[in-house]
Amino acid sequence: MMHHTPGAANFRRCNVMYLLLEEWGKFTRSFILFYFSRCGIATKTHLVEKMNPELNSSISTLIRPMLSDDGIELVDIEYESISRRKVLRLLIHKPGGVTIEDCQYVSRLIEPVLAVNELLVGDDVLEVASPGLDRPLKTESDFRRAFGHAVKIITNSPINSRNQFVGEVNRVENGIVELIDASSKRIQIPLSQIAKAQLEIEF
């Protein structure tokens, strides 16, 4: 017959509580990172750096096929300094929307791969989030994701005496973005002439 001392029992209970608190801490940290990314909240200590094109290409080439297998699209890669720490942020998209679980899954999937290939080193932090609503639309893929939604586009030079357009994205192909405005008029805008574009948020 085994004899359990009160001290041993207390130790086990404390150990279990510690493990539970540790796991809860991991979850809350992931949630906070995801929430702040979704809401576009940043502090003055944040500095977004321009990523080396070769590094961006290496990371994209490595992880894009992995995400594609799960129906997830890599939208963009950002590199940021936060209080002397480097943050590598992956922005992802999935039909139906990105959840916290999706972000956590991608983080667990990608982090070891980046570490093995020395693309994430030392105290670097990997963060996964979905693009914010106010994120600029730049590529054909960006506009395809906005299909059926209202966007605001400013062009480099006037098109039919105008350089500002608002309408729903109706078609995107061969470098042309087609909008349908409030009067049901179709407007075709070359991607190369777009200076700035983003979703038109309605309240």
C-alpha positions in Angstrom: 0.0 0.0 0.0 1.4 3.4 -1.0 1.5 6.2 1.4 1.1 9.8 0.1 2.2 12.5 2.3 0.3 15.8 2.5 3.4 17.6 1.2 3.7 15.5 -1.9 0.0 16.0 -2.6 0.3 19.7 -2.3 3.3 19.7 -4.6 1.4 17.8 -7.3 -1.5 20.2 -7.0 0.8 23.2 -7.3 2.5 21.6 -10.3 -0.8 21.0 -12.1 -1.9 24.5 -11.4 1.4 25.9 -12.7 1.0 23.9 -15.9 -2.6 25.1 -16.4 -1.6 28.7 -15.8 1.3 28.3 -18.2 -1.0 27.0 -21.0 -3.5 29.8 -20.3 -0.7 32.3 -20.5 0.3 31.0 -23.9 -3.3 31.2 -25.1 -3.9 34.7 -23.9 -0.6 36.0 -25.4 -1.6 34.5 -28.8 -5.1 36.1 -28.5 -3.7 39.5 -27.6 -1.3 39.4 -30.5 -4.0 38.4 -32.9 -6.5 40.9 -31.5 -4.1 43.8 -31.7 -3.1 42.8 -35.3 -6.8 42.6 -36.4 -7.6 45.9 -34.9 -4.5 47.6 -36.3 -3.5 48.9 -32.9 0.2 49.9 -32.5 2.3 51.9 -30.1 5.0 54.5 -30.7 7.6 51.8 -30.1 6.6 49.9 -33.2 8.7 50.4 -36.3 7.7 48.7 -39.5 10.9 48.0 -41.5 11.2 47.3 -45.2 12.0 43.7 -45.6 14.8 42.6 -47.9 13.2 41.4 -51.1 15.3 38.3 -51.2 14.3 37.4 -47.6 10.7 38.1 -48.4 10.9 35.8 -51.5 12.7 33.0 -49.6 10.0 33.0 -46.9 7.1 33.2 -49.4 8.5 30.4 -51.6 9.0 28.2 -48.6 5.7 28.6 -46.8 3.2 29.5 -49.5 2.7 25.9 -50.8 2.3 24.6 -47.2 -0.5 27.1 -46.5 -2.1 26.4 -49.9 -2.5 22.8 -49.0 -4.8 23.9 -46.2 -6.8 26.4 -48.3 -5.0 29.4 -46.8 -3.5 32.2 -48.8 -0.4 34.1 -47.8 -1.4 37.8 -48.4 1.7 39.6 -47.2 4.8 39.5 -45.0 5.8 42.3 -42.6 8.9 42.8 -40.5 8.6 45.0 -37.4 10.7 46.1 -34.5 8.9 46.2 -31.1 10.9 47.2 -28.1 14.2 45.8 -29.4 12.5 42.6 -30.6 12.0 41.6 -34.2 8.5 40.5 -35.2 7.9 38.6 -38.5 4.2 38.9 -39.3 2.4 36.7 -41.8 -0.9 38.0 -43.0 -3.2 35.3 -44.2 -6.6 34.9 -45.8 -9.1 32.1 -46.0 -12.5 31.9 -47.6 -15.1 32.4 -44.9 -12.7 34.4 -42.7 -9.6 33.8 -40.5 -10.1 32.6 -36.9 -7.8 32.6 -33.9 -7.5 28.9 -34.3 -6.3 29.4 -37.9 -3.6 31.8 -36.7 -2.5 29.4 -34.0 -2.4 26.5 -36.4 -0.3 28.4 -39.0 2.1 29.6 -36.3 2.7 26.0 -35.1 3.0 24.8 -38.6 5.4 27.5 -39.9 7.6 28.4 -37.0 9.7 25.2 -36.9 10.2 25.4 -40.7 11.4 29.0 -40.5 13.7 28.1 -37.6 15.3 25.2 -39.4 16.0 27.3 -42.4 17.4 30.1 -40.2 14.7 32.6 -41.3 13.6 33.0 -37.7 16.5 33.3 -35.3 17.3 34.3 -31.7 14.5 36.3 -30.0 12.6 36.8 -33.3 8.9 36.4 -32.9 6.5 35.0 -35.4 3.0 36.6 -35.5 0.1 35.4 -37.7 -2.9 37.7 -38.4 -5.5 38.5 -41.0 -5.2 41.8 -43.0 -7.1 44.7 -41.5 -10.1 46.4 -43.2 -8.0 49.5 -43.9 -5.2 47.6 -45.5 -4.3 49.0 -49.0 -5.3 46.9 -52.0 -2.4 46.6 -54.3 -2.5 43.3 -56.3 -5.0 41.5 -58.4 -5.3 39.0 -55.6 -6.2 41.8 -53.2 -9.0 43.0 -55.4 -10.3 39.5 -56.1 -10.6 39.0 -52.3 -12.7 42.3 -52.3 -15.0 41.0 -55.0 -18.6 42.2 -54.3 -17.4 44.8 -51.8 -17.3 48.5 -52.2 -13.8 50.0 -52.6 -12.4 53.5 -53.0 -9.7 54.0 -55.7 -7.5 57.0 -56.4 -5.6 57.0 -59.6 -2.2 58.5 -60.6 -3.8 60.3 -63.5 -7.4 61.2 -64.4 -9.7 58.7 -66.1 -12.6 60.4 -67.8 -11.7 63.6 -66.0 -11.8 61.9 -62.6 -9.1 60.4 -60.4 -11.3 59.1 -57.5 -13.8 56.3 -57.8 -16.0 54.3 -55.4 -17.8 51.2 -56.4 -18.2 47.4 -56.0 -15.5 45.2 -57.4 -17.1 43.3 -60.3 -14.2 41.8 -62.1 -10.4 41.6 -62.0 -8.4 40.2 -64.9 -5.5 41.1 -67.2 -4.4 43.9 -65.0 -7.8 45.7 -65.1 -10.1 46.3 -62.1 -13.8 46.8 -63.0 -16.1 48.6 -60.6 -19.8 49.1 -60.6 -20.7 52.5 -59.1 -23.9 53.7 -57.4 -25.5 54.5 -60.8 -24.7 50.9 -62.0 -22.1 52.3 -64.4 -19.1 50.0 -65.1 -15.7 51.6 -64.6 -12.5 49.9 -65.8 -9.3 51.0 -64.1 -5.8 49.6 -65.0 -4.0 48.3 -62.0 -0.9 50.2 -63.1 -2.7 53.5 -62.7 -3.9 52.9 -59.1 -2.1 55.1 -56.6 -4.2 54.1 -53.6 -7.1 51.7 -53.0 -8.8 50.3 -50.0 -12.2 48.9 -48.8 -14.9 51.5 -48.4 -16.0 50.9 -44.8 -19.7 51.5 -44.4 -21.3 52.3 -41.0 
